[in-house]
Amino acid sequence: MKDSVFLYNMAEEKGIPIFPFPLQETGSLCIQFPDGSCNIGIDENLVKTESEKIVHLGHELGHCCTGSFYNRYSPFEIRQKHENKADKWAIENLISAEDLDGAVADGYTDLWSLAEYFDVTEDFMRKVVCWYTCGNLDIDWYF
C-alpha cells in the first residue's frame, strides 16, 4: 500500500515542496508558477487522517504531474476536466488495477473494506472502482 510518506518522497523527488497552510475551504491546493514549478499546500488541521492525507496529496500531485491547472476566472476553462485528470493520476499512482483485482479476490468486496485496505477514503475508492470498471469517474451515475 502507498502511504503519505511515499507521496511526500515522490513530491521531493519531483522538486515539489509541500507546505502546511490553512485551507479551510478545500484542505489542500497546488499552484503552478510561470516557470512551471509547483507548490502544494495542505491544511493539517483539516486533513487529519492518513487516508485523507493520501487522497489530498495524491490529487494535488496529480495536478502538478499532469499540468492540469485551470484559471477560475476564465470562461473557457472546464474545471472538472482538470480535476478528473488529477484524480486519474492519483488513482493510477496509488492503486493499480491489478492491486484492486487482487484485493477483491482476497475478499475485500465492499467499498468500505477496499477503502480501509488501501487506506484511502470511501469517496476516492468509488472513483477507483469507476475508473477501472467503467473507464470514467462519474460516481453519481454508478453509485
Secondary structure, 3 states (H helix, E strand, C coil): CCCHHHHHHHHHHCCCCEEECCCCCCCEEEEECCCCCEEEEECCCCCCCHHHHHHHHHHHHHHHHHCCCCCCCCCCCCHHHHHHHHHHHHHHHHCCHHHHHHHHHCCCCCHHHHHHHHCCCHHHHHHHHHHHHHCCCCHHHHC
